[in-house]
């Protein structure tokens, strides 16, 4: 058996890490990022209306 050949335990640990990373990305990271992007865009529009353009339909 060669020294640099991965063992079954390392493969199992790698798969476990990949699944945890996948669930972290899909359950926590992407939803939080999407909320931040939409909220940031809404805040940008709101502040532009307050300081520069006024509300929609304003003269």
Residue frames as a rotation matrix with the C-alpha (Angstrom) as fourth column:
UNK 1
0.579 0.815 0.000 0.00
0.815 -0.579 0.000 0.00
0.000 0.000 -1.000 0.00
UNK 2
-0.238 -0.672 0.701 1.34
0.628 -0.657 -0.417 3.44
0.741 0.341 0.578 -0.91
UNK 3
-0.656 -0.121 -0.745 1.71
0.719 -0.403 -0.567 6.21
-0.231 -0.907 0.351 1.64
UNK 4
-0.902 0.251 -0.352 -0.12
-0.279 -0.960 0.032 8.93
-0.329 0.127 0.936 -0.30
UNK 5
-0.673 0.714 -0.193 -3.14
0.197 0.425 0.884 6.75
0.713 0.557 -0.426 -1.12
UNK 6
-0.447 0.546 0.708 -6.28
-0.819 -0.568 -0.078 8.04
0.360 -0.615 0.701 0.67
UNK 7
-0.991 0.126 -0.035 -7.84
0.128 0.873 -0.470 5.66
-0.029 -0.470 -0.882 3.13
UNK 8
-0.325 0.945 0.027 -11.53
0.664 0.208 0.718 4.88
0.673 0.251 -0.695 3.46
UNK 9
0.088 0.332 -0.939 -11.75
0.938 -0.344 -0.034 6.95
-0.334 -0.878 -0.342 6.65
UNK 10
-0.708 -0.402 -0.581 -10.37
0.209 -0.905 0.370 10.01
-0.674 0.141 0.725 4.88
UNK 11
-0.874 0.443 0.200 -12.88
0.180 -0.088 0.980 9.56
0.451 0.892 -0.002 2.07
UNK 12
-0.005 0.904 -0.428 -15.75
0.907 0.184 0.378 9.31
0.421 -0.386 -0.821 4.56
UNK 13
-0.099 -0.103 -0.990 -14.55
0.711 -0.703 0.002 12.43
-0.696 -0.703 0.143 6.39
UNK 14
-0.949 -0.281 -0.144 -14.22
0.090 -0.678 0.730 14.26
-0.302 0.679 0.669 3.07
UNK 15
-0.552 0.818 0.164 -17.77
0.467 0.139 0.873 13.33
0.691 0.558 -0.459 2.05
UNK 16
0.145 0.599 -0.787 -19.09
0.989 -0.100 0.106 14.39
-0.015 -0.794 -0.608 5.45
UNK 17
-0.451 -0.398 -0.799 -17.32
0.425 -0.883 0.200 17.74
-0.785 -0.249 0.567 5.16
UNK 18
-0.986 0.084 0.143 -18.65
0.102 -0.371 0.923 18.26
0.130 0.925 0.357 1.63
UNK 19
-0.196 0.977 -0.087 -22.23
0.749 0.207 0.630 17.53
0.633 0.058 -0.772 2.72
UNK 20
0.133 0.205 -0.970 -21.95
0.883 -0.469 0.022 19.92
-0.450 -0.859 -0.244 5.68
UNK 21
-0.757 -0.460 -0.464 -20.50
0.195 -0.837 0.512 22.61
-0.624 0.297 0.723 3.42
UNK 22
-0.807 0.518 0.282 -23.29
0.329 -0.001 0.944 22.05
0.490 0.855 -0.170 0.87
UNK 23
0.121 0.912 -0.391 -26.01
0.916 0.049 0.399 22.36
0.383 -0.406 -0.830 3.50
UNK 24
-0.158 -0.250 -0.955 -24.36
0.674 -0.735 0.081 25.44
-0.722 -0.631 0.284 5.02
UNK 25
-0.961 -0.258 -0.101 -24.25
0.097 -0.654 0.751 27.12
-0.260 0.711 0.653 1.62
UNK 26
-0.664 0.734 0.139 -27.81
0.284 0.076 0.956 26.21
0.691 0.674 -0.259 0.61
UNK 27
0.184 0.802 -0.568 -29.56
0.873 0.132 0.469 26.63
0.451 -0.583 -0.676 3.97
UNK 28
0.361 -0.102 -0.927 -27.68
0.720 -0.602 0.347 29.55
-0.593 -0.792 -0.143 5.54
UNK 29
-0.541 -0.769 -0.340 -25.37
0.423 -0.599 0.680 31.41
-0.727 0.224 0.650 3.16
UNK 30
-0.815 0.216 0.538 -27.52
0.496 -0.220 0.840 31.84
0.300 0.951 0.072 0.02
UNK 31
0.269 0.962 -0.041 -30.70
0.864 -0.222 0.451 32.86
0.425 -0.157 -0.892 1.88
UNK 32
0.333 -0.205 -0.920 -28.80
0.648 -0.660 0.381 35.39
-0.685 -0.723 -0.087 3.99
UNK 33
-0.743 -0.664 -0.077 -27.02
0.376 -0.510 0.774 36.80
-0.554 0.546 0.629 0.95
UNK 34
-0.521 0.609 0.598 -30.26
0.690 -0.113 0.715 37.08
0.503 0.785 -0.361 -1.02
UNK 35
0.533 0.701 -0.474 -31.96
0.845 -0.417 0.334 38.92
0.036 -0.579 -0.815 1.86
UNK 36
-0.003 -0.626 -0.780 -28.98
0.495 -0.678 0.543 41.27
-0.869 -0.385 0.312 2.11
UNK 37
-0.867 -0.328 0.374 -28.96
0.472 -0.304 0.827 41.98
-0.158 0.894 0.419 -1.64
UNK 38
-0.135 0.902 0.411 -32.70
0.766 -0.168 0.621 42.65
0.629 0.399 -0.668 -1.85
UNK 39
0.585 0.329 -0.741 -32.65
0.779 -0.482 0.400 44.72
-0.226 -0.812 -0.539 1.35
UNK 40
-0.338 -0.808 -0.483 -29.64
0.504 -0.588 0.633 46.69
-0.795 -0.030 0.606 0.16
UNK 41
-0.782 0.125 0.611 -31.30
0.565 -0.272 0.779 47.41
0.264 0.954 0.142 -3.17
UNK 42
0.291 0.957 0.000 -34.49
0.814 -0.248 0.525 48.53
0.502 -0.152 -0.851 -1.43
UNK 43
0.376 -0.245 -0.894 -32.50
0.685 -0.576 0.446 50.76
-0.624 -0.780 -0.048 0.91
UNK 44
-0.723 -0.689 0.056 -30.67
0.511 -0.478 0.714 52.28
-0.465 0.545 0.698 -2.06
UNK 45
-0.433 0.658 0.616 -33.95
0.643 -0.253 0.723 53.07
0.632 0.709 -0.314 -3.83
UNK 46
0.533 0.673 -0.513 -35.46
0.832 -0.303 0.465 54.46
0.158 -0.675 -0.721 -0.63
UNK 47
0.051 -0.601 -0.798 -32.49
0.594 -0.624 0.508 56.75
-0.803 -0.500 0.325 0.06
UNK 48
-0.849 -0.334 0.409 -32.40
0.523 -0.423 0.740 57.94
-0.074 0.842 0.534 -3.56
UNK 49
-0.005 0.920 0.392 -36.07
0.709 -0.273 0.650 58.91
0.705 0.281 -0.651 -3.24
UNK 50
0.563 0.195 -0.803 -35.46
0.787 -0.423 0.449 60.70
-0.252 -0.885 -0.392 0.05
UNK 51
0.008 -0.715 -0.699 -32.48
0.379 -0.645 0.664 62.76
-0.925 -0.270 0.265 -1.13
UNK 52
-0.834 -0.533 -0.143 -32.64
0.052 -0.335 0.941 63.05
-0.549 0.777 0.307 -4.92
UNK 53
-0.925 0.368 0.094 -35.70
0.154 0.137 0.979 61.97
0.347 0.920 -0.184 -6.87
UNK 54
-0.532 0.785 0.317 -38.68
-0.834 -0.421 -0.357 62.18
-0.146 -0.454 0.879 -4.55
UNK 55
-0.348 0.461 0.816 -41.48
-0.103 0.847 -0.522 59.65
-0.932 -0.266 -0.247 -4.33
UNK 56
-0.834 0.089 0.544 -42.93
0.537 0.357 0.765 58.07
-0.126 0.930 -0.345 -7.47
UNK 57
0.074 0.913 0.400 -45.54
0.948 -0.188 0.255 60.28
0.309 0.361 -0.880 -9.12
UNK 58
0.214 -0.085 -0.973 -44.08
0.595 -0.779 0.199 63.42
-0.774 -0.622 -0.117 -7.56
UNK 59
0.820 0.395 -0.413 -44.43
0.053 -0.772 -0.633 66.41
-0.570 0.497 -0.654 -9.91
